[in-house]
Amino acid sequence: MVAGLELGHNAMAAMITRGLAEMTRLSLAKGGQMATMAGLAGLGDLVLTCTGSLSRNRTVGFRLARGEGIDDITASMRQVAEGVKNTSTVLALAQSLGVEMPIIEAVKAVLHEGKAPIEALHELMGRELKPETYT
């Protein structure tokens, strides 16, 4: 959505950094290892998903930010963008473990509750500053 809204590289870097912190907190809560999240399976996949033009999840976010509806987007895709359905599952898991995941909450609001992407991103970027902790 950041790319579709043309918010630039700084906003993308901020979202990737915050996303990595969220993913890492959830992984650690489930017994994962920090090294996994810092490697290809964590950061590597996140960067590719957020920046790769062939990423299905990025494509969905980009198109949502450009004003298309989720039903039209998914109906036009030949492959599954797993994030569309997994968002609710990941959020439920995080909540059951007491892990804060504001990006996932924002994505769910856009995908399933009709929140405008720009509104969700403004709320995320306007959150109170906190250390990027992994616990």
The first five atom37 places (N, CA, C, CB, O) and aatype in JSON, in Angstrom:
{
  "aatype": [12, 19, 0, 7, 10, 6, 10, 7, 8, 2, 0, 12, 0, 0, 12, 9, 16, 1, 7, 10, 0, 6, 12, 16, 1, 10, 15, 10, 0, 11, 7, 7, 5, 12, 0, 16, 12, 0, 7, 10, 0, 7, 10, 7, 3, 10, 19, 10, 16, 4, 16, 7, 15, 10, 15, 1, 2, 1, 16, 19, 7, 13, 1, 10, 0, 1, 7, 6, 7, 9, 3, 3, 9, 16, 0, 15, 12, 1, 5, 19, 0, 6, 7, 19, 11, 2, 16, 15, 16, 19, 10, 0, 10, 0, 5, 15, 10, 7, 19, 6, 12, 14, 9, 9, 6, 0, 19, 11, 0, 19, 10, 8, 6, 7, 11, 0, 14, 9, 6, 0, 10, 8, 6, 10, 12, 7, 1, 6, 10, 11, 14, 6, 16, 18, 16],
  "atom_mask": [
    [1, 1, 1, 1, 1],
    [1, 1, 1, 1, 1],
    [1, 1, 1, 1, 1],
    [1, 1, 1, 0, 1],
    [1, 1, 1, 1, 1],
    [1, 1, 1, 1, 1],
    [1, 1, 1, 1, 1],
    [1, 1, 1, 0, 1],
    [1, 1, 1, 1, 1],
    [1, 1, 1, 1, 1],
    [1, 1, 1, 1, 1],
    [1, 1, 1, 1, 1],
    [1, 1, 1, 1, 1],
    [1, 1, 1, 1, 1],
    [1, 1, 1, 1, 1],
    [1, 1, 1, 1, 1],
    [1, 1, 1, 1, 1],
    [1, 1, 1, 1, 1],
    [1, 1, 1, 0, 1],
    [1, 1, 1, 1, 1],
    [1, 1, 1, 1, 1],
    [1, 1, 1, 1, 1],
    [1, 1, 1, 1, 1],
    [1, 1, 1, 1, 1],
    [1, 1, 1, 1, 1],
    [1, 1, 1, 1, 1],
    [1, 1, 1, 1, 1],
    [1, 1, 1, 1, 1],
    [1, 1, 1, 1, 1],
    [1, 1, 1, 1, 1],
    [1, 1, 1, 0, 1],
    [1, 1, 1, 0, 1],
    [1, 1, 1, 1, 1],
    [1, 1, 1, 1, 1],
    [1, 1, 1, 1, 1],
    [1, 1, 1, 1, 1],
    [1, 1, 1, 1, 1],
    [1, 1, 1, 1, 1],
    [1, 1, 1, 0, 1],
    [1, 1, 1, 1, 1],
    [1, 1, 1, 1, 1],
    [1, 1, 1, 0, 1],
    [1, 1, 1, 1, 1],
    [1, 1, 1, 0, 1],
    [1, 1, 1, 1, 1],
    [1, 1, 1, 1, 1],
    [1, 1, 1, 1, 1],
    [1, 1, 1, 1, 1],
    [1, 1, 1, 1, 1],
    [1, 1, 1, 1, 1],
    [1, 1, 1, 1, 1],
    [1, 1, 1, 0, 1],
    [1, 1, 1, 1, 1],
    [1, 1, 1, 1, 1],
    [1, 1, 1, 1, 1],
    [1, 1, 1, 1, 1],
    [1, 1, 1, 1, 1],
    [1, 1, 1, 1, 1],
    [1, 1, 1, 1, 1],
    [1, 1, 1, 1, 1],
    [1, 1, 1, 0, 1],
    [1, 1, 1, 1, 1],
    [1, 1, 1, 1, 1],
    [1, 1, 1, 1, 1],
    [1, 1, 1, 1, 1],
    [1, 1, 1, 1, 1],
    [1, 1, 1, 0, 1],
    [1, 1, 1, 1, 1],
    [1, 1, 1, 0, 1],
    [1, 1, 1, 1, 1],
    [1, 1, 1, 1, 1],
    [1, 1, 1, 1, 1],
    [1, 1, 1, 1, 1],
    [1, 1, 1, 1, 1],
    [1, 1, 1, 1, 1],
    [1, 1, 1, 1, 1],
    [1, 1, 1, 1, 1],
    [1, 1, 1, 1, 1],
    [1, 1, 1, 1, 1],
    [1, 1, 1, 1, 1],
    [1, 1, 1, 1, 1],
    [1, 1, 1, 1, 1],
    [1, 1, 1, 0, 1],
    [1, 1, 1, 1, 1],
    [1, 1, 1, 1, 1],
    [1, 1, 1, 1, 1],
    [1, 1, 1, 1, 1],
    [1, 1, 1, 1, 1],
    [1, 1, 1, 1, 1],
    [1, 1, 1, 1, 1],
    [1, 1, 1, 1, 1],
    [1, 1, 1, 1, 1],
    [1, 1, 1, 1, 1],
    [1, 1, 1, 1, 1],
    [1, 1, 1, 1, 1],
    [1, 1, 1, 1, 1],
    [1, 1, 1, 1, 1],
    [1, 1, 1, 0, 1],
    [1, 1, 1, 1, 1],
    [1, 1, 1, 1, 1],
    [1, 1, 1, 1, 1],
    [1, 1, 1, 1, 1],
    [1, 1, 1, 1, 1],
    [1, 1, 1, 1, 1],
    [1, 1, 1, 1, 1],
    [1, 1, 1, 1, 1],
    [1, 1, 1, 1, 1],
    [1, 1, 1, 1, 1],
    [1, 1, 1, 1, 1],
    [1, 1, 1, 1, 1],
    [1, 1, 1, 1, 1],
    [1, 1, 1, 1, 1],
    [1, 1, 1, 1, 1],
    [1, 1, 1, 0, 1],
    [1, 1, 1, 1, 1],
    [1, 1, 1, 1, 1],
    [1, 1, 1, 1, 1],
    [1, 1, 1, 1, 1],
    [1, 1, 1, 1, 1],
    [1, 1, 1, 1, 1],
    [1, 1, 1, 1, 1],
    [1, 1, 1, 1, 1],
    [1, 1, 1, 1, 1],
    [1, 1, 1, 1, 1],
    [1, 1, 1, 1, 1],
    [1, 1, 1, 0, 1],
    [1, 1, 1, 1, 1],
    [1, 1, 1, 1, 1],
    [1, 1, 1, 1, 1],
    [1, 1, 1, 1, 1],
    [1, 1, 1, 1, 1],
    [1, 1, 1, 1, 1],
    [1, 1, 1, 1, 1],
    [1, 1, 1, 1, 1],
    [1, 1, 1, 1, 1]
  ],
  "atom_positions": [
    [[0.82, -1.19, 0.0], [0.0, 0.0, 0.0], [0.87, 1.25, 0.0], [-0.94, 0.0, 1.2], [0.51, 2.26, -0.6]],
    [[2.02, 1.18, 0.68], [2.94, 2.32, 0.71], [3.38, 2.66, -0.71], [4.17, 2.01, 1.6], [3.42, 3.84, -1.08]],
    [[3.7, 1.64, -1.5], [4.13, 1.88, -2.88], [2.98, 2.44, -3.71], [4.66, 0.6, -3.51], [3.18, 3.36, -4.5]],
    [[1.8, 1.89, -3.55], [0.64, 2.35, -4.32], [0.25, 3.77, -4.0], [0.0, 0.0, 0.0], [-0.29, 4.48, -4.85]],
    [[0.51, 4.18, -2.79], [0.22, 5.57, -2.38], [1.37, 6.51, -2.71], [-0.08, 5.62, -0.9], [1.28, 7.72, -2.47]],
    [[2.46, 5.96, -3.24], [3.64, 6.73, -3.64], [4.19, 7.56, -2.48], [3.3, 7.65, -4.81], [4.47, 8.75, -2.62]],
    [[4.34, 6.91, -1.32], [4.84, 7.6, -0.14], [6.36, 7.63, -0.04], [4.29, 6.95, 1.09], [6.91, 8.29, 0.84]],
    [[7.03, 6.94, -0.93], [8.49, 7.04, -1.0], [9.24, 5.99, -0.21], [0.0, 0.0, 0.0], [8.67, 5.18, 0.52]],
    [[10.56, 6.04, -0.38], [11.45, 5.04, 0.21], [11.53, 5.13, 1.72], [12.82, 5.18, -0.38], [11.65, 4.11, 2.4]],
    [[11.48, 6.33, 2.27], [11.55, 6.46, 3.73], [10.34, 5.8, 4.4], [11.64, 7.94, 4.14], [10.49, 5.11, 5.4]],
    [[9.17, 6.01, 3.84], [7.97, 5.38, 4.4], [8.05, 3.87, 4.24], [6.69, 5.92, 3.71], [7.65, 3.12, 5.14]],
    [[8.56, 3.41, 3.1], [8.7, 1.97, 2.89], [9.69, 1.38, 3.89], [9.16, 1.68, 1.45], [9.43, 0.32, 4.46]],
    [[10.8, 2.05, 4.11], [11.79, 1.58, 5.08], [11.19, 1.53, 6.48], [13.03, 2.47, 5.06], [11.45, 0.59, 7.23]],
    [[10.42, 2.52, 6.83], [9.78, 2.54, 8.15], [8.81, 1.37, 8.28], [9.04, 3.86, 8.38], [8.78, 0.72, 9.32]],
    [[8.03, 1.11, 7.25], [7.06, 0.02, 7.32], [7.76, -1.34, 7.37], [6.11, 0.08, 6.11], [7.31, -2.23, 8.09]],
    [[8.83, -1.5, 6.62], [9.58, -2.76, 6.66], [10.19, -2.96, 8.04], [10.69, -2.79, 5.57], [10.16, -4.07, 8.58]],
    [[10.75, -1.91, 8.6], [11.37, -2.01, 9.93], [10.34, -2.36, 10.99], [12.07, -0.7, 10.3], [10.56, -3.25, 11.82]],
    [[9.22, -1.68, 10.97], [8.16, -1.98, 11.93], [7.58, -3.37, 11.69], [7.04, -0.93, 11.85], [7.25, -4.08, 12.64]],
    [[7.46, -3.75, 10.43], [6.96, -5.08, 10.1], [7.87, -6.17, 10.61], [0.0, 0.0, 0.0], [7.41, -7.19, 11.12]],
    [[9.16, -5.97, 10.47], [10.11, -6.96, 10.98], [9.99, -7.08, 12.49], [11.56, -6.58, 10.59], [10.06, -8.19, 13.03]],
    [[9.82, -5.97, 13.18], [9.66, -6.02, 14.64], [8.41, -6.81, 15.01], [9.59, -4.59, 15.22], [8.44, -7.62, 15.94]],
    [[7.32, -6.58, 14.29], [6.08, -7.32, 14.56], [6.26, -8.81, 14.32], [4.95, -6.79, 13.7], [5.9, -9.64, 15.16]],
    [[6.82, -9.14, 13.17], [7.02, -10.55, 12.83], [7.91, -11.24, 13.85], [7.63, -10.68, 11.42], [7.66, -12.38, 14.25]],
    [[8.94, -10.54, 14.27], [9.9, -11.12, 15.21], [9.25, -11.35, 16.57], [11.13, -10.22, 15.35], [9.46, -12.39, 17.19]],
    [[8.46, -10.38, 17.03], [7.77, -10.57, 18.31], [6.87, -11.81, 18.28], [6.93, -9.33, 18.66], [6.85, -12.58, 19.24]],
    [[6.15, -12.0, 17.2], [5.27, -13.15, 17.09], [6.07, -14.45, 17.01], [4.35, -13.02, 15.87], [5.75, -15.43, 17.67]],
    [[7.11, -14.43, 16.21], [7.96, -15.62, 16.09], [8.57, -16.02, 17.43], [9.06, -15.37, 15.06], [8.55, -17.19, 17.8]],
    [[9.11, -15.04, 18.14], [9.72, -15.33, 19.44], [8.69, -15.85, 20.43], [10.4, -14.08, 20.0], [8.99, -16.73, 21.24]],
    [[7.48, -15.31, 20.37], [6.42, -15.77, 21.27], [6.04, -17.23, 21.01], [5.2, -14.88, 21.13], [5.55, -17.92, 21.9]],
    [[6.27, -17.68, 19.79], [5.97, -19.07, 19.44], [7.21, -19.96, 19.52], [5.38, -19.14, 18.03], [7.16, -21.13, 19.13]],
    [[8.32, -19.42, 20.03], [9.53, -20.22, 20.2], [10.52, -20.13, 19.07], [0.0, 0.0, 0.0], [11.5, -20.87, 19.03]],
    [[10.28, -19.22, 18.13], [11.21, -19.03, 17.02], [12.51, -18.39, 17.48], [0.0, 0.0, 0.0], [12.64, -17.97, 18.63]],
    [[13.47, -18.33, 16.58], [14.78, -17.78, 16.91], [15.01, -16.45, 16.19], [15.88, -18.78, 16.55], [14.62, -16.28, 15.03]],
    [[15.66, -15.54, 16.89], [15.97, -14.22, 16.34], [16.76, -14.35, 15.02], [16.77, -13.39, 17.36], [16.51, -13.6, 14.08]],
    [[17.69, -15.28, 14.97], [18.52, -15.45, 13.77], [17.69, -15.78, 12.54], [19.57, -16.54, 14.0], [18.01, -15.36, 11.43]],
    [[16.62, -16.53, 12.73], [15.73, -16.87, 11.61], [15.1, -15.61, 11.05], [14.63, -17.86, 12.06], [15.04, -15.42, 9.84]],
    [[14.64, -14.74, 11.93], [13.97, -13.52, 11.49], [14.94, -12.53, 10.85], [13.27, -12.87, 12.67], [14.54, -11.73, 10.01]],
    [[16.21, -12.58, 11.24], [17.21, -11.69, 10.67], [17.74, -12.2, 9.34], [18.36, -11.5, 11.65], [18.46, -11.48, 8.65]],
    [[17.41, -13.43, 8.98], [17.94, -14.04, 7.76], [16.96, -13.99, 6.6], [0.0, 0.0, 0.0], [16.02, -13.19, 6.58]],
    [[17.21, -14.87, 5.63], [16.4, -14.91, 4.42], [14.93, -15.23, 4.67], [16.97, -15.91, 3.47], [14.05, -14.69, 4.01]],
    [[14.67, -16.11, 5.63], [13.29, -16.52, 5.91], [12.48, -15.41, 6.58], [13.28, -17.76, 6.79], [11.25, -15.43, 6.51]],
    [[13.13, -14.47, 7.2], [12.45, -13.36, 7.87], [12.59, -12.07, 7.08], [0.0, 0.0, 0.0], [11.73, -11.72, 6.27]],
    [[13.7, -11.38, 7.33], [13.93, -10.09, 6.66], [13.99, -10.22, 5.15], [15.23, -9.47, 7.17], [13.43, -9.39, 4.43]],
    [[14.65, -11.25, 4.66], [14.76, -11.42, 3.21], [13.41, -11.54, 2.54], [0.0, 0.0, 0.0], [13.15, -10.87, 1.54]],
    [[12.54, -12.37, 3.1], [11.21, -12.55, 2.53], [10.38, -11.28, 2.67], [10.5, -13.72, 3.2], [9.63, -10.92, 1.76]],
    [[10.51, -10.6, 3.8], [9.77, -9.36, 4.01], [10.16, -8.28, 2.99], [10.01, -8.84, 5.44], [9.29, -7.64, 2.4]],
    [[11.44, -8.1, 2.78], [11.9, -7.1, 1.81], [11.4, -7.44, 0.41], [13.45, -7.01, 1.81], [10.91, -6.57, -0.31]],
    [[11.51, -8.7, 0.03], [11.04, -9.1, -1.3], [9.53, -8.9, -1.43], [11.4, -10.57, -1.58], [9.06, -8.39, -2.45]],
    [[8.79, -9.29, -0.41], [7.33, -9.11, -0.45], [6.96, -7.64, -0.6], [6.69, -9.69, 0.81], [6.03, -7.3, -1.34]],
    [[7.67, -6.77, 0.1], [7.34, -5.35, 0.09], [7.83, -4.61, -1.15], [7.91, -4.69, 1.3], [7.28, -3.57, -1.51]],
    [[8.84, -5.13, -1.81], [9.45, -4.38, -2.92], [9.42, -5.09, -4.26], [10.86, -4.06, -2.58], [9.6, -4.44, -5.29]],
    [[9.2, -6.39, -4.28], [9.26, -7.15, -5.53], [8.02, -6.97, -6.38], [0.0, 0.0, 0.0], [6.9, -7.14, -5.89]],
    [[8.21, -6.65, -7.63], [7.07, -6.41, -8.52], [6.26, -7.68, -8.8], [7.56, -5.82, -9.83], [5.12, -7.58, -9.25]],
    [[6.81, -8.85, -8.54], [6.09, -10.1, -8.75], [5.39, -10.61, -7.49], [7.04, -11.16, -9.27], [4.72, -11.64, -7.52]],
    [[5.54, -9.9, -6.39], [4.93, -10.31, -5.13], [3.41, -10.17, -5.22], [5.48, -9.47, -3.95], [2.89, -9.09, -5.52]],
    [[2.72, -11.26, -4.96], [1.25, -11.23, -5.02], [0.68, -10.34, -3.92], [0.67, -12.65, -4.9], [-0.26, -9.58, -4.16]],
    [[1.23, -10.43, -2.71], [0.73, -9.6, -1.61], [0.99, -8.13, -1.87], [1.38, -10.02, -0.29], [0.13, -7.29, -1.6]],
    [[2.17, -7.8, -2.4], [2.47, -6.41, -2.75], [1.49, -5.91, -3.81], [3.92, -6.27, -3.26], [1.01, -4.78, -3.73]],
    [[1.2, -6.76, -4.79], [0.27, -6.39, -5.85], [-1.1, -6.05, -5.28], [0.16, -7.52, -6.88], [-1.73, -5.07, -5.69]],
    [[-1.57, -6.86, -4.35], [-2.87, -6.59, -3.72], [-2.83, -5.24, -3.0], [-3.24, -7.72, -2.71], [-3.73, -4.42, -3.18]],
    [[-1.79, -5.01, -2.2], [-1.68, -3.75, -1.49], [-1.6, -2.55, -2.41], [0.0, 0.0, 0.0], [-2.23, -1.52, -2.18]],
    [[-0.81, -2.69, -3.47], [-0.65, -1.62, -4.45], [-2.0, -1.27, -5.07], [0.35, -2.02, -5.54], [-2.37, -0.1, -5.16]],
    [[-2.72, -2.29, -5.49], [-4.02, -2.06, -6.13], [-5.06, -1.51, -5.16], [-4.52, -3.36, -6.75], [-5.88, -0.68, -5.53]],
    [[-5.03, -1.98, -3.91], [-5.93, -1.41, -2.91], [-5.67, 0.08, -2.74], [-5.76, -2.13, -1.55], [-6.61, 0.88, -2.67]],
    [[-4.4, 0.44, -2.68], [-4.03, 1.85, -2.51], [-4.44, 2.7, -3.69], [-2.53, 1.97, -2.29], [-4.65, 3.9, -3.56]],
    [[-4.56, 2.08, -4.86], [-4.99, 2.79, -6.06], [-6.51, 2.85, -6.2], [-4.4, 2.13, -7.28], [-7.03, 3.37, -7.18]],
    [[-7.22, 2.31, -5.19], [-8.67, 2.46, -5.16], [-9.48, 1.26, -5.59], [0.0, 0.0, 0.0], [-10.71, 1.33, -5.58]],
    [[-8.85, 0.16, -5.95], [-9.6, -1.03, -6.33], [-10.12, -1.75, -5.09], [-8.73, -1.97, -7.18], [-9.53, -1.64, -4.02]],
    [[-11.19, -2.45, -5.24], [-11.76, -3.22, -4.13], [-11.13, -4.6, -4.04], [0.0, 0.0, 0.0], [-10.67, -5.15, -5.04]],
    [[-11.1, -5.15, -2.84], [-10.45, -6.45, -2.62], [-11.11, -7.56, -3.42], [-10.48, -6.8, -1.15], [-10.41, -8.45, -3.92]],
    [[-12.43, -7.54, -3.55], [-13.1, -8.6, -4.3], [-12.71, -8.57, -5.78], [-14.61, -8.47, -4.16], [-12.48, -9.61, -6.38]],
    [[-12.63, -7.38, -6.35], [-12.22, -7.24, -7.75], [-10.76, -7.67, -7.95], [-12.4, -5.8, -8.23], [-10.42, -8.32, -8.94]],
    [[-9.93, -7.31, -7.0], [-8.51, -7.66, -7.09], [-8.34, -9.17, -7.06], [-7.7, -6.99, -5.96], [-7.7, -9.75, -7.94]],
    [[-8.9, -9.82, -6.05], [-8.71, -11.27, -5.92], [-9.37, -12.03, -7.06], [-9.27, -11.76, -4.58], [-8.85, -13.06, -7.49]],
    [[-10.49, -11.54, -7.57], [-11.16, -12.22, -8.7], [-10.31, -12.16, -9.96], [-12.53, -11.58, -8.96], [-10.4, -13.04, -10.81]],
    [[-9.49, -11.13, -10.09], [-8.69, -10.97, -11.3], [-7.34, -11.68, -11.24], [-8.48, -9.52, -11.57], [-6.62, -11.73, -12.23]],
    [[-6.99, -12.21, -10.08], [-5.68, -12.83, -9.91], [-5.74, -14.33, -10.21], [-5.16, -12.6, -8.49], [-6.7, -15.01, -9.84]],
    [[-4.71, -14.84, -10.88], [-4.62, -16.27, -11.17], [-4.06, -17.05, -10.0], [-3.75, -16.49, -12.4], [-4.35, -18.24, -9.84]],
    [[-3.25, -16.38, -9.18], [-2.63, -17.03, -8.03], [-3.18, -16.42, -6.74], [-1.09, -16.9, -8.09], [-3.76, -15.34, -6.74]],
    [[-2.97, -17.14, -5.66], [-3.47, -16.69, -4.36], [-2.47, -15.74, -3.7], [-3.76, -17.89, -3.44], [-1.27, -16.02, -3.67]],
    [[-2.96, -14.65, -3.19], [-2.17, -13.77, -2.33], [-2.5, -14.19, -0.91], [-2.49, -12.22, -2.58], [-3.51, -13.78, -0.35]],
    [[-1.63, -15.01, -0.33], [-1.93, -15.67, 0.94], [-2.2, -14.69, 2.08], [-0.81, -16.57, 1.33], [-2.9, -15.04, 3.03]],
    [[-1.67, -13.5, 2.0], [-1.87, -12.52, 3.06], [-3.32, -12.1, 3.22], [0.0, 0.0, 0.0], [-3.72, -11.7, 4.31]],
    [[-4.1, -12.18, 2.15], [-5.5, -11.74, 2.22], [-6.26, -12.58, 3.24], [-6.18, -11.84, 0.83], [-7.0, -12.04, 4.07]],
    [[-6.1, -13.89, 3.19], [-6.81, -14.76, 4.13], [-6.04, -14.94, 5.43], [-7.07, -16.11, 3.49], [-6.65, -15.11, 6.49]],
    [[-4.73, -14.93, 5.38], [-3.91, -15.17, 6.57], [-3.91, -14.03, 7.56], [-2.52, -15.46, 6.17], [-3.59, -14.24, 8.73]],
    [[-4.26, -12.85, 7.15], [-4.23, -11.69, 8.03], [-5.06, -11.92, 9.3], [-4.74, -10.46, 7.29], [-4.59, -11.67, 10.41]],
    [[-6.28, -12.39, 9.14], [-7.15, -12.62, 10.29], [-6.59, -13.72, 11.19], [-8.56, -12.98, 9.83], [-6.67, -13.62, 12.41]],
    [[-6.03, -14.76, 10.59], [-5.46, -15.87, 11.35], [-4.26, -15.42, 12.15], [-5.07, -17.02, 10.43], [-4.13, -15.75, 13.33]],
    [[-3.38, -14.66, 11.52], [-2.18, -14.16, 12.21], [-2.58, -13.22, 13.35], [-1.24, -13.43, 11.21], [-2.0, -13.28, 14.43]],
    [[-3.55, -12.36, 13.1], [-3.99, -11.44, 14.14], [-4.59, -12.2, 15.32], [-5.0, -10.44, 13.58], [-4.32, -11.85, 16.47]],
    [[-5.38, -13.21, 15.06], [-5.96, -14.01, 16.15], [-4.87, -14.71, 16.95], [-6.95, -15.06, 15.59], [-4.93, -14.75, 18.18]],
    [[-3.86, -15.24, 16.27], [-2.75, -15.88, 16.96], [-2.01, -14.87, 17.83], [-1.78, -16.52, 15.96], [-1.73, -15.13, 19.0]],
    [[-1.71, -13.71, 17.26], [-1.01, -12.66, 18.01], [-1.79, -12.25, 19.25], [-0.76, -11.44, 17.12], [-1.22, -12.12, 20.34]],
    [[-3.08, -12.06, 19.1], [-3.9, -11.66, 20.23], [-3.94, -12.74, 21.31], [-5.32, -11.34, 19.77], [-3.93, -12.43, 22.5]],
    [[-3.97, -14.0, 20.9], [-3.99, -15.09, 21.87], [-2.69, -15.17, 22.66], [-4.25, -16.42, 21.17], [-2.66, -15.68, 23.78]],
    [[-1.59, -14.66, 22.06], [-0.29, -14.67, 22.72], [0.05, -13.33, 23.37], [0.78, -15.03, 21.71], [1.11, -13.2, 23.99]],
    [[-0.83, -12.35, 23.24], [-0.57, -11.03, 23.81], [0.5, -10.26, 23.07], [0.0, 0.0, 0.0], [1.21, -9.44, 23.66]],
    [[0.63, -10.51, 21.75], [1.64, -9.84, 20.93], [0.97, -8.7, 20.16], [2.32, -10.85, 19.94], [-0.01, -8.91, 19.45]],
    [[1.51, -7.5, 20.31], [0.98, -6.33, 19.62], [1.44, -6.34, 18.17], [1.43, -5.03, 20.32], [2.63, -6.45, 17.88]],
    [[0.48, -6.22, 17.24], [0.79, -6.22, 15.81], [-0.05, -5.16, 15.1], [0.54, -7.62, 15.19], [-1.02, -5.5, 14.41]],
    [[0.3, -3.88, 15.25], [-0.53, -2.82, 14.67], [-0.58, -2.84, 13.14], [-0.01, -1.49, 15.12], [-1.59, -2.43, 12.57]],
    [[0.46, -3.3, 12.47], [0.4, -3.35, 11.01], [-0.63, -4.39, 10.58], [1.79, -3.67, 10.39], [-1.43, -4.14, 9.68]],
    [[-0.6, -5.54, 11.2], [-1.57, -6.58, 10.86], [-2.99, -6.08, 11.15], [-1.28, -7.88, 11.66], [-3.91, -6.34, 10.37]],
    [[-3.17, -5.37, 12.26], [-4.48, -4.81, 12.57], [-4.93, -3.84, 11.48], [-4.46, -4.1, 13.94], [-6.09, -3.85, 11.07]],
    [[-4.01, -3.02, 11.01], [-4.33, -2.05, 9.96], [-4.66, -2.74, 8.64], [-3.17, -1.07, 9.75], [-5.6, -2.35, 7.95]],
    [[-3.9, -3.76, 8.3], [-4.15, -4.5, 7.06], [-5.51, -5.19, 7.13], [-3.04, -5.53, 6.8], [-6.26, -5.18, 6.15]],
    [[-5.82, -5.78, 8.26], [-7.14, -6.41, 8.41], [-8.25, -5.37, 8.25], [-7.25, -7.1, 9.8], [-9.27, -5.65, 7.61]],
    [[-8.07, -4.19, 8.81], [-9.08, -3.14, 8.69], [-9.29, -2.75, 7.23], [-8.67, -1.91, 9.51], [-10.43, -2.5, 6.81]],
    [[-8.22, -2.69, 6.46], [-8.35, -2.35, 5.04], [-8.99, -3.5, 4.27], [-6.96, -2.01, 4.44], [-9.92, -3.28, 3.49]],
    [[-8.5, -4.71, 4.48], [-8.98, -5.86, 3.72], [-10.41, -6.24, 4.05], [-8.09, -7.04, 3.98], [-11.2, -6.55, 3.15]],
    [[-10.76, -6.22, 5.32], [-12.02, -6.83, 5.74], [-13.02, -5.88, 6.38], [-11.73, -7.92, 6.7], [-14.16, -6.27, 6.65]],
    [[-12.62, -4.63, 6.62], [-13.53, -3.69, 7.28], [-13.74, -2.41, 6.48], [-13.0, -3.34, 8.65], [-14.44, -1.51, 6.93]],
    [[-13.15, -2.34, 5.3], [-13.38, -1.21, 4.41], [-12.63, 0.07, 4.74], [0.0, 0.0, 0.0], [-12.95, 1.13, 4.18]],
    [[-11.65, 0.0, 5.61], [-10.88, 1.21, 5.94], [-10.04, 1.62, 4.72], [-9.96, 0.97, 7.18], [-9.49, 0.76, 4.04]],
    [[-9.95, 2.89, 4.46], [-9.14, 3.4, 3.36], [-7.66, 3.19, 3.66], [-9.44, 4.9, 3.09], [-7.22, 3.45, 4.78]],
    [[-6.88, 2.72, 2.67], [-5.45, 2.51, 2.9], [-4.72, 3.74, 3.43], [-4.8, 2.08, 1.63], [-3.88, 3.61, 4.32]],
    [[-5.02, 4.9, 2.92], [-4.32, 6.1, 3.38], [-4.65, 6.39, 4.84], [-4.68, 7.32, 2.5], [-3.79, 6.83, 5.6]],
    [[-5.88, 6.13, 5.24], [-6.27, 6.33, 6.64], [-5.52, 5.36, 7.55], [-7.79, 6.17, 6.81], [-5.03, 5.74, 8.61]],
    [[-5.44, 4.1, 7.13], [-4.72, 3.09, 7.92], [-3.25, 3.45, 8.05], [-4.88, 1.7, 7.28], [-2.67, 3.31, 9.13]],
    [[-2.64, 3.91, 6.98], [-1.22, 4.27, 7.02], [-0.98, 5.52, 7.86], [-0.7, 4.49, 5.62], [0.01, 5.6, 8.58]],
    [[-1.87, 6.48, 7.78], [-1.74, 7.67, 8.63], [-1.81, 7.3, 10.1], [-2.83, 8.71, 8.29], [-1.05, 7.81, 10.92]],
    [[-2.73, 6.41, 10.44], [-2.84, 5.96, 11.83], [-1.58, 5.24, 12.28], [-4.06, 5.04, 11.99], [-1.1, 5.46, 13.39]],
    [[-1.03, 4.38, 11.42], [0.21, 3.68, 11.76], [1.37, 4.65, 11.95], [0.56, 2.66, 10.68], [2.1, 4.57, 12.94]],
    [[1.53, 5.56, 11.02], [2.66, 6.49, 11.08], [2.49, 7.52, 12.19], [2.82, 7.2, 9.73], [3.46, 8.13, 12.63]],
    [[1.25, 7.72, 12.65], [1.01, 8.69, 13.71], [1.0, 8.09, 15.1], [0.0, 0.0, 0.0], [0.72, 8.79, 16.08]],
    [[1.3, 6.81, 15.19], [1.32, 6.17, 16.52], [2.41, 6.78, 17.39], [1.54, 4.64, 16.4], [3.41, 7.31, 16.89]],
    [[2.2, 6.71, 18.68], [3.2, 7.19, 19.63], [4.51, 6.44, 19.4], [2.72, 7.01, 21.09], [4.52, 5.22, 19.21]],
    [[5.61, 7.17, 19.41], [6.91, 6.55, 19.2], [7.26, 5.63, 20.36], [7.99, 7.62, 19.03], [7.07, 5.97, 21.53]],
    [[7.79, 4.46, 20.01], [8.22, 3.47, 20.98], [9.51, 2.85, 20.45], [7.13, 2.38, 21.23], [9.77, 2.89, 19.25]],
    [[10.3, 2.29, 21.34], [11.48, 1.56, 20.85], [11.05, 0.36, 20.0], [12.35, 1.08, 22.03], [10.03, -0.26, 20.27]],
    [[11.83, 0.05, 18.98], [11.57, -1.12, 18.15], [12.07, -2.36, 18.88], [12.24, -0.99, 16.74], [13.16, -2.87, 18.58]],
    [[11.3, -2.83, 19.84], [11.71, -3.97, 20.66], [11.15, -5.26, 20.09], [11.27, -3.78, 22.11], [10.21, -5.25, 19.29]],
    [[11.72, -6.34, 20.52], [11.3, -7.66, 20.05], [10.72, -8.5, 21.17], [12.47, -8.39, 19.41], [10.64, -9.72, 21.06]],
    [[10.31, -7.85, 22.24], [9.69, -8.59, 23.34], [8.38, -7.93, 23.72], [10.62, -8.68, 24.55], [7.69, -8.39, 24.62]]
  ]
}
